[in-house]
């Protein structure tokens, strides 16, 4: 069973469903996240899997008082799309991504997202 982890670096802007971004700004962020995820799985040498279960930890920043992890689904969607673009997953449909769970992680210096993929 293949397993790999993506930890979004601080330099990449995250997407939250609470943001009201201009379409071009949002598109640029999606593209950056998607491309980074594709390059990262290639760098890690991840093997192709038919299906995967995805676990997401959203780590609140030190100045964050409350965090709602599912609000970062837009970030995770872009990351999964990048994994599909890299050929690690055939598609991001329910047949290939069987579950996505969101949890609150430990405090980091800035809000961050960590994604664990488990091939099944």
C-alpha positions as a printed NumPy array, in Angstrom:
array([[  0.   ,   0.   ,   0.   ],
       [  1.463,   3.351,  -1.084],
       [  1.377,   6.277,   1.316],
       [  2.61 ,   9.834,   0.833],
       [  2.275,  13.188,   2.521],
       [  2.043,  16.708,   1.134],
       [  2.777,  19.631,   3.439],
       [  1.988,  22.894,   1.678],
       [  5.008,  25.219,   2.04 ],
       [  4.446,  28.642,   3.578],
       [  5.205,  30.386,   0.288],
       [  2.036,  29.025,  -1.354],
       [ -1.195,  30.85 ,  -0.584],
       [ -3.993,  28.648,   0.751],
       [ -7.602,  28.785,  -0.416],
       [-10.483,  28.966,   2.022],
       [-14.177,  28.898,   1.255],
       [-14.478,  32.06 ,   3.385],
       [-12.324,  34.098,   0.99 ],
       [-13.868,  36.393,  -1.577],
       [-11.126,  36.587,  -4.167],
       [-11.078,  38.068,  -7.638],
       [-11.376,  35.212, -10.17 ],
       [ -7.867,  35.822, -11.535],
       [ -6.29 ,  35.762,  -8.074],
       [ -8.139,  32.552,  -7.228],
       [ -7.145,  30.946, -10.541],
       [ -3.472,  31.827,  -9.946],
       [ -3.562,  30.277,  -6.466],
       [ -5.255,  27.105,  -7.754],
       [ -2.66 ,  26.815, -10.526],
       [  0.248,  27.277,  -8.101],
       [ -1.09 ,  24.662,  -5.658],
       [ -1.908,  22.219,  -8.433],
       [  1.499,  22.522, -10.104],
       [  3.346,  22.267,  -6.792],
       [  1.455,  19.068,  -5.831],
       [  2.289,  17.481,  -9.186],
       [  5.971,  18.322,  -8.871],
       [  6.086,  17.183,  -5.251],
       [  4.647,  13.701,  -5.9  ],
       [  7.088,  13.292,  -8.788],
       [  9.96 ,  14.389,  -6.521],
       [  8.864,  11.878,  -3.883],
       [  8.69 ,   9.109,  -6.492],
       [  5.114,   8.192,  -5.622],
       [  3.837,   5.131,  -7.501],
       [  0.489,   5.079,  -9.29 ],
       [ -2.501,   3.853,  -7.254],
       [ -6.069,   3.091,  -8.321],
       [ -7.754,   4.491,  -5.218],
       [ -6.741,   6.613,  -2.268],
       [ -8.098,   7.726,   1.069],
       [ -7.165,  11.313,   1.952],
       [ -6.706,  12.68 ,   5.483],
       [ -6.253,  16.431,   5.926],
       [ -4.912,  18.312,   8.929],
       [ -5.352,  22.063,   9.   ],
       [ -2.844,  23.531,  11.435],
       [ -3.934,  26.859,  12.926],
       [ -1.399,  29.673,  13.092],
       [ -0.307,  31.125,  16.42 ],
       [ -2.63 ,  34.119,  15.954],
       [ -5.62 ,  32.023,  14.87 ],
       [ -8.31 ,  31.834,  17.528],
       [-10.707,  29.454,  15.722],
       [-10.346,  27.3  ,  12.641],
       [-12.831,  25.266,  10.619],
       [-10.788,  22.598,   8.771],
       [-13.376,  21.816,   6.025],
       [-13.144,  25.46 ,   4.892],
       [ -9.821,  24.499,   3.289],
       [-11.454,  22.036,   0.872],
       [-10.59 ,  24.359,  -2.047],
       [ -6.891,  23.982,  -1.192],
       [ -7.21 ,  20.2  ,  -0.94 ],
       [ -9.134,  20.01 ,  -4.241],
       [ -6.281,  21.805,  -6.036],
       [ -3.731,  19.45 ,  -4.439],
       [ -5.686,  16.344,  -5.454],
       [ -5.995,  17.716,  -8.999],
       [ -2.211,  18.11 ,  -9.073],
       [ -1.772,  14.487,  -7.996],
       [ -4.123,  13.446, -10.825],
       [ -2.189,  15.641, -13.295],
       [  1.01 ,  13.83 , -12.261],
       [ -0.598,  10.48 , -13.117],
       [ -0.532,   9.101,  -9.578],
       [ -4.34 ,   8.835,  -9.484],
       [ -6.451,   8.175, -12.574],
       [ -9.125,  10.679, -11.561],
       [-10.51 ,  12.555,  -8.569],
       [-13.979,  11.012,  -8.702],
       [-15.498,   9.082,  -5.81 ],
       [-14.343,   5.87 ,  -7.448],
       [-10.682,   6.875,  -7.049],
       [-10.752,   9.165,  -3.998],
       [-12.846,   7.077,  -1.639],
       [-12.805,   9.385,   1.412],
       [-11.539,  12.794,   2.472],
       [-11.477,  13.658,   6.183],
       [-10.59 ,  16.991,   7.791],
       [ -9.108,  17.483,  11.255],
       [ -7.643,  20.328,  13.24 ],
       [ -3.893,  19.892,  13.724],
       [ -1.412,  21.361,  16.16 ],
       [ -0.456,  25.026,  16.15 ],
       [  2.144,  26.098,  13.6  ],
       [  3.787,  29.527,  13.208],
       [  1.331,  30.192,  10.334],
       [ -1.815,  28.395,   9.232],
       [ -0.837,  25.358,   7.207],
       [ -2.27 ,  22.308,   5.475],
       [ -0.927,  18.753,   5.646],
       [ -2.443,  16.03 ,   3.464],
       [ -1.858,  12.297,   3.849],
       [ -2.751,  10.01 ,   0.936],
       [ -3.111,   6.267,   1.487],
       [ -3.399,   4.133,  -1.601],
       [ -5.927,   1.309,  -1.247]])
